[in-house]
Amino acid sequence: MNDKVLLRLPSEEEVTAFWEDGVVCLRGVLNPAFVLAMAPAVDRLVQESIGGTMYDMSAMGAEIASTGGDVLTDGRQGRGRFVSGTDHWRVDAGCRAFALNPGIGAIGARLLRSHKVNMWEDSVLVKEPDTAERTAWHQDLSYFHVRGEQVCTTWIPLDVADAETGAMSFVRGSHRWQGQYRPNWFVSNLPMPGTEGEVIPDIEALAAAGEVEVVQFDLGPGDMTVHHARTLHAAGGNLSPSRRRRAISLRYCGDDVVYYFRAGAPRKPHHEFVREGDVLDGPDCPVVWPV
Ligand SMILES: O=C(O)CCC(=O)C(=O)O
């Protein structure tokens, strides 16, 4: 078996597309065997929520609905669950090896045109077959306590992700919009309490009026999308009766990024010990590339 992780770096055209569109689809960049080797760790996280890092987003949706909140479900009940979480690299050795892999970091650095990249966090995002909950439009930067231009998310699927199973959608060029949007609860447009910013406009209405372009990519293991942290993105539920949609996101920060605290956004334990303006380098946001 070819045990190389990184099969190729993004081309100059792909780097240009990332900065122009706020998202790029990279095909055949990672060894599919390396990505698929994460399946047992992801499945363990889903079943056992190792280290308490996973959340049942479907249950959260039900709770929001029970208090009269709006949940994005295409108006149907699904038997599947949307489960997701962050910072698994801190509690699981397999997740740590994946998240800190310098090959994936090199992709982030090349796209961000950065001399180094720090890992902000990893996320596991699973939509089981027949999951009703959609992922609401949001902008990653509103959840991150950083400022800077060189921030991105790689979304790496373990299964084929397409329109039926809940592939991600992106508003092309939205990373260049001036708006700073309030973070929401992911399965609902309801903003997190105490947060600041604008309410995200009705993207479906804007797309129907031809005012914005929404792009979506079918992906398989070995492919990924990379989006800028200001790019608005969302995902459908998983309408398939049998296919899972498992993915890992790795979120990278480059040269110009420093800590910057955002009111109301969830904090991590180490944030107590850093100040605004500090660089990220350190054990809590390790440099993953160069090694
Ligand atoms: O997988 C999803 O449904 C959403 C993922 C996402 O928004 C992200 O990784 O930034």
The ligand as a MOL file (V3000), in Angstrom:
LIG
                    3D

  0  0  0     0  0            999 V3000
M  V30 BEGIN CTAB
M  V30 COUNTS 10 9 0 0 0
M  V30 BEGIN ATOM
M  V30 1 O -20.4790 19.1190 8.2640 0
M  V30 2 C -21.3290 20.0020 8.4070 0
M  V30 3 O -22.5280 19.7870 8.2620 0
M  V30 4 C -20.9010 21.4080 8.7330 0
M  V30 5 C -19.4290 21.5560 8.8270 0
M  V30 6 C -18.9480 22.9520 8.9510 0
M  V30 7 O -19.6870 23.8930 8.9220 0
M  V30 8 C -17.5090 23.1800 9.1010 0
M  V30 9 O -16.7460 22.2180 9.2120 0
M  V30 10 O -17.0920 24.3730 9.1110 0
M  V30 END ATOM
M  V30 BEGIN BOND
M  V30 1 2 1 2
M  V30 2 1 2 3
M  V30 3 1 2 4
M  V30 4 1 4 5
M  V30 5 1 5 6
M  V30 6 2 6 7
M  V30 7 1 6 8
M  V30 8 2 8 9
M  V30 9 1 8 10
M  V30 END BOND
M  V30 END CTAB
M  END
